């Protein structure tokens, strides 16, 4: 038996489930977005850019995912902190306090994160949460 610590990771199937759920939620909402799935270190695992969505969403979706993974919290919470006066958040490397980034937890640990860009902040967040639920609950 190894004494090395282990951590949960997102499988290829969980990544695909997240992307599929996010895309389906976006279609239901009538919007087109880019969706990124990253590991706990912010490295890209999967990505979808829906037809017709502008190119600016590509980097923003990935940045939201990296922020949620790195800070281990939803970017919506960071946006709320910024609105409450915590402007120092803007100076932190990797911080993007705009809703649409959600960490994926397996048990108590963050295994990765989802980032969505292309719709309103609230809709991006709704899509990211649907994608996160699909990844976290994948059997």
MOFEN-V629985 format. One record per helix or strand. SS is the DSSP state (alpha for helix, beta for strand). FROM is the first residue (numbers start at 1). TO is the last residue. If there is no record, write none. Layout:
# MOFEN-V629985
ss=SS from=FROM to=TO
ss=SS from=FROM to=TO
This chain:
# MOFEN-V629985
ss=alpha from=12 to=29
ss=beta from=34 to=39
ss=beta from=44 to=49
ss=alpha from=56 to=71
ss=alpha from=75 to=83
ss=alpha from=87 to=91
ss=beta from=101 to=106
ss=beta from=109 to=117
ss=alpha from=121 to=136
